[in-house]
Amino acid sequence: SSVKGVFCGHVHQNVAGVLGRVPVWATPSTAYQFAPGSWIPRPTRAPAAHREIEFSSEMLRTSVVNW
């Protein structure tokens, strides 16, 4: 497959997983994070953050930067 990874936002959490053989990352919020696993979104004290993505045809790297 030519798909190297899937990224999504508006999740308010830093989450990583695999779908089939493709890595999947959810991106934290630049405002506030939600409590993991909560049915009703509850802000936590976790810092605001963003995800940096570096890629080329040979590699894919990502990391979360807390503010």
Backbone as CSV, one residue per row, in Angstrom:
resi,resn,N_x,N_y,N_z,CA_x,CA_y,CA_z,C_x,C_y,C_z
1,SER,0.833,-1.191,0.000,0.000,0.000,0.000,0.870,1.244,0.000
2,SER,0.415,2.281,-0.662,1.168,3.528,-0.685,0.807,4.413,0.503
3,VAL,-0.155,4.020,1.317,-0.536,4.799,2.501,0.487,4.542,3.597
4,LYS,1.130,5.613,4.065,2.160,5.498,5.106,1.604,5.733,6.495
5,GLY,0.492,6.461,6.595,-0.099,6.756,7.891,-1.353,7.578,7.721
6,VAL,-2.180,7.577,8.770,-3.407,8.364,8.795,-3.361,9.254,10.021
7,PHE,-3.691,10.539,9.832,-3.716,11.508,10.920,-5.095,12.129,11.001
8,CYS,-5.564,12.364,12.212,-6.831,13.072,12.376,-6.716,14.018,13.557
9,GLY,-7.520,15.029,13.519,-7.520,16.015,14.589,-8.892,16.120,15.210
10,HIS,-9.050,17.128,16.004,-10.289,17.417,16.708,-10.678,16.271,17.640
11,VAL,-9.675,15.624,18.184,-9.896,14.523,19.109,-9.604,14.961,20.548
12,HIS,-8.755,15.962,20.694,-8.378,16.498,22.006,-7.647,15.466,22.856
13,GLN,-6.966,14.516,22.209,-6.142,13.528,22.887,-5.022,13.084,21.962
14,ASN,-3.913,12.691,22.551,-2.812,12.091,21.804,-3.042,10.588,21.817
15,VAL,-3.451,10.025,20.683,-3.756,8.598,20.590,-3.048,8.031,19.370
16,ALA,-2.530,6.817,19.500,-1.891,6.135,18.363,-2.397,4.709,18.301
17,GLY,-2.500,4.186,17.091,-2.935,2.811,16.903,-2.612,2.342,15.504
18,VAL,-3.166,1.214,15.124,-2.936,0.640,13.800,-4.279,0.185,13.247
19,LEU,-4.517,0.492,11.992,-5.713,0.044,11.288,-5.250,-0.838,10.136
20,GLY,-5.456,-2.149,10.249,-4.833,-3.071,9.301,-3.338,-3.048,9.546
21,ARG,-2.590,-2.592,8.569,-1.135,-2.420,8.728,-0.718,-0.960,8.721
22,VAL,-1.690,-0.060,8.722,-1.398,1.370,8.598,-1.458,2.041,9.967
23,PRO,-0.383,2.750,10.374,-0.409,3.485,11.634,-1.412,4.654,11.564
24,VAL,-2.088,4.882,12.692,-3.082,5.950,12.792,-2.757,6.774,14.027
25,TRP,-2.792,8.117,13.886,-2.529,9.020,15.004,-3.647,10.046,15.122
26,ALA,-4.122,10.249,16.337,-5.037,11.350,16.632,-4.209,12.456,17.256
27,THR,-4.577,13.657,16.954,-3.781,14.804,17.356,-4.400,15.516,18.548
28,PRO,-3.577,15.881,19.541,-4.105,16.609,20.681,-4.549,18.014,20.280
29,SER,-5.208,18.670,21.191,-5.763,19.996,20.925,-4.775,21.104,21.271
30,THR,-4.847,22.183,20.518,-4.049,23.368,20.839,-4.741,24.201,21.917
31,ALA,-5.907,23.769,22.384,-6.627,24.483,23.446,-6.585,23.679,24.747
32,TYR,-7.267,22.524,24.796,-7.311,21.691,25.996,-7.564,20.246,25.586
33,GLN,-7.203,19.324,26.492,-7.363,17.897,26.214,-8.595,17.373,26.954
34,PHE,-9.200,16.328,26.401,-10.328,15.654,27.051,-9.807,14.456,27.829
35,ALA,-10.525,14.091,28.877,-10.181,12.910,29.661,-10.338,11.663,28.783
36,PRO,-9.319,10.805,28.723,-9.401,9.602,27.893,-10.571,8.708,28.313
37,GLY,-11.282,8.188,27.332,-12.361,7.251,27.588,-13.630,7.837,28.156
38,SER,-13.734,9.148,28.247,-14.935,9.743,28.842,-16.068,9.787,27.826
39,TRP,-17.277,9.462,28.263,-18.454,9.509,27.400,-18.891,10.938,27.176
40,ILE,-18.746,11.767,28.196,-19.040,13.190,28.090,-17.691,13.902,28.146
41,PRO,-17.343,14.679,27.124,-16.023,15.333,27.112,-15.803,16.190,28.357
42,ARG,-14.716,15.877,29.068,-14.328,16.637,30.251,-12.902,17.125,30.051
43,PRO,-12.684,18.430,30.088,-11.312,18.931,29.972,-10.443,18.409,31.120
44,THR,-9.166,18.199,30.828,-8.196,17.774,31.843,-7.163,18.876,32.024
45,ARG,-6.235,18.625,32.914,-5.146,19.586,33.141,-3.958,19.341,32.206
46,ALA,-4.090,18.377,31.308,-3.006,18.111,30.351,-2.755,19.369,29.516
47,PRO,-1.508,19.633,29.179,-1.191,20.861,28.449,-1.712,20.865,27.009
48,ALA,-1.917,22.048,26.480,-2.209,22.205,25.051,-1.011,21.659,24.281
49,ALA,-1.254,21.174,23.064,-0.174,20.549,22.305,-0.503,20.559,20.818
50,HIS,0.498,20.232,20.023,0.280,20.015,18.588,1.156,18.851,18.140
51,ARG,0.856,18.304,16.999,1.624,17.182,16.456,2.470,17.678,15.295
52,GLU,3.743,17.343,15.318,4.625,17.633,14.190,4.777,16.376,13.351
53,ILE,4.743,16.546,12.046,4.835,15.422,11.113,5.948,15.720,10.116
54,GLU,6.850,14.779,9.978,7.939,14.881,9.001,7.865,13.636,8.128
55,PHE,7.830,13.825,6.826,7.735,12.655,5.965,8.413,12.887,4.627
56,SER,8.767,11.789,4.009,9.290,11.760,2.647,8.847,10.424,2.059
57,SER,9.288,10.115,0.874,8.910,8.830,0.282,9.536,7.653,1.029
58,GLU,10.588,7.913,1.811,11.285,6.838,2.525,10.910,6.706,3.992
59,MET,10.375,7.765,4.618,10.151,7.689,6.059,8.981,8.557,6.495
60,LEU,8.503,8.283,7.705,7.445,9.053,8.350,7.775,9.126,9.829
61,ARG,7.840,10.349,10.356,8.120,10.568,11.774,7.102,11.544,12.317
62,THR,6.650,11.323,13.540,5.723,12.250,14.159,5.986,12.321,15.648
63,SER,5.723,13.466,16.218,5.873,13.645,17.660,4.896,14.718,18.124
64,VAL,4.580,14.675,19.409,3.684,15.666,20.006,4.530,16.666,20.775
65,VAL,4.225,17.936,20.610,4.923,19.000,21.326,3.919,19.652,22.264
66,ASN,4.191,19.546,23.572,3.350,20.210,24.581,3.735,21.669,24.702
67,TRP,2.762,22.500,25.003,3.042,23.937,25.125,3.252,24.321,26.561
